[in-house]
Each structure stands twice: as structure tokens, then as C-alpha cells.
Amino acid sequence: MKNLLIALLIVSKFSYGQFIDSSKFGINSEIGFSVAELEHSVYGKVAGNTFQLGILASYRLNERMSLSSGLILQNFSGNIFVNNLNSNLTNQYFQFPLKFNIKSPIFKELNENIRFIGGVGAYANFMSLSSVSNSVSEVKSENLGWNMVFNVNLGM
């Protein structure tokens, strides 16, 4: 179990960014996997996992700090019980982030490519789809509205 947790932490967030050396602007793409807990108005707290894929435009403030914004597509999936049937709750979101990022080499003398990455951000989320399905039925709701999220990221 411990090895699985370490492996999940290692692959939990991949991010790629490209800046042209003379430019302060760049493009980032990111893919992420995480474990999450959703507070649902009908089903209460739902434990599940998320997958996200995004593309962001970045503005470099200096060598270590940048601001980024763009579009992220996120999918949440968790298991619930409805009428004594095991059911799957799936939510799909469009996220519009505004993030502050910092990158700093950890072992500067050994390898500058190994970096500490941190950031904080605010997200406007639009829930485009919510679906509850089991072996008997499926209920879908679309265009469910907006909410706001605050996020803190840490990684290597």
C-alpha cells in the first residue's frame, strides 16, 4: 500500500511548460490525477478520484514565478449507494483558473532540472454534466451552474 501511495504521488500531476527564452509569455499543458472528496447536496460526502487535462497561457514574472490562466477539463468519479444499489457518480467540469506558480531548483549543484513546484490559484468551475448510473438505470443532468474553488499545489 505504501508503494502504491508513493507511485500515485509521483504520477499525480504532470506539467509541461514552454517559454521562449526572450519572451515573458509561454504555453503550459497539464494532466493530473488525484483523490478527492465531493460534498454533494443529496448524497453527502462522496470519496472518488479526478482526472484533469488542461492548457494554460503563462506570463513569467521572473525566473522563478509566473501567472497562468486557461482552460482545464476535469472529470470526478465516485461510488455511492442509491436504493441499495452500488452506483457511480460522475461529474464533468470546465475550469477557468488563475494561478500563481513558483519553481525553485532543489539540488542546484547536482541537477537544476529537479525542482520544487508550488502554487496557489482560484478557479471558476462550470459543471457541464452530472450522471448517476447503476445496473438498472442512469440519470443525467446537464448545465448545472458555476462555483468557485481555491487550490494549493505542491510537487517536484
N, C-alpha and C positions, 0 to 999 in steps of 0.2 A: 504493500500500500504506500509506503514512504517513497519508493522509487517511482511509482505512478504519479504521486503528487509532485515530485521534483520534475518529472518529464512534462507534466501539464504546465508547470510554471515556466519551463524553458520555452515551450511552443505556444504559450498563451497569447503572445502578442508579437507579431512580426510587423515591422515597419520599414519602409524604404523611402528615402528622400533623395532628391537630386537638386543641387544648387549649381548653377554655372558660377565659376569662381569670381567673376567680376560683377555678378548680379546679386541683388538682395532678395530676389524672388525665386521660388522653386515649386516643384510639384512633389507631393508625397502620396504614396499609396499604402494602405494598411489592411491587414487581415488579422482578425482576432477571435479567440475562443475564450470563454470564461464560464465560471459557475456563478449563478445569480439567484436571487430570491425576489419574487414579484409579489407585491401587495395587491391582490385582486379584490374588487368590491363584492363579489359573490362568493368566491372560493377561499378567501383569506390569503394566507401566505403560501405561495407556490414555489417550491425549490425546482430549479431547472438549469439549463445551460443556454448560452448565447453564441451566435456566430455573427461576425460583422465583417463587412467589406466596404472600403471607402477610398475616396480620392480627395485630397486636400491641396489647396494652394497655400504656400507659406511665404512669410516675409521675415527675413533674417534681421534681428535687431543688432546682434553682434556675433562673434564666433561661437558662443555657447547658447544664446537664447533666440527664440523665434516665436512668431504668432502664426496660427494656421486656422483655416476655415474651409469648408467644402460640403460634401455630401457623403453620408455613411448609411448603408443599408444594413439593418440589424434584424435577426430572427431569434426570438426567445421560444424555447420549447420546454415544457414541464408536464409531469404526470399528476392527475387529480382523480378523485372518485366522485362520480355523478350517478345517483340512483344505484349504488353498489356495483357499478361498472368502472373498471380502470379506463380512464380517458386521457387523451393527450390535449393539452392546451398549447396552441401556437399563436404567437403574436408577431406581426411584422411591422417594422418601424422605418421611417425615413428620418434620419438625424441630421441636423444642421448645426455643427459645432463651431465654437470659437474657443481656441485652446492656446495657452501659453506653455511653451516647451523649453526645457533646459537639457543640454547634453554636456557631459564632462568626462574626459578620459579617466579611467580608474588606475591603470598601470601605465602611466605616461612613458616611463623608461623602457618597459618591455614591449608594449603594443598600443599604439594610440587608437586602434580600431575597437578595442574593448572599452565601452563607455557606459557610464551611469546615465539613464534617461529618466527624466521626471517631468511632470506637467500637471496643470490644473485647467479645467475648462467648464464651460456651460454649454448645454445642448438644448435646442428646441426640437422636440420629438413629435412627429406626426404618426399616429397609429393607423396604418392603412388597412390592416386585416387582423381579425381575431377569430380563431377557429377552435372549437371543441369537438373532438371526434373520438368514437369508440367503435366496437364491433357492430353496434346496432344503428347508429346514426351519426350525422355530422351537422353542426350548426355553425354558420359563418356570419360574421358581421363585418361590414366594410366602412371605411372613412369615419373612424371613431374619435377624432379630435386631436388636440395638442396638449402637451405637457412640457415641463422643464426639468432638466437633470443637471446636477453638479457632479463632476468627476475628478478624481485624483489618480494619476498613473505613476508607477514606479517600475523600473526594469533595468536590464542590461542589454 
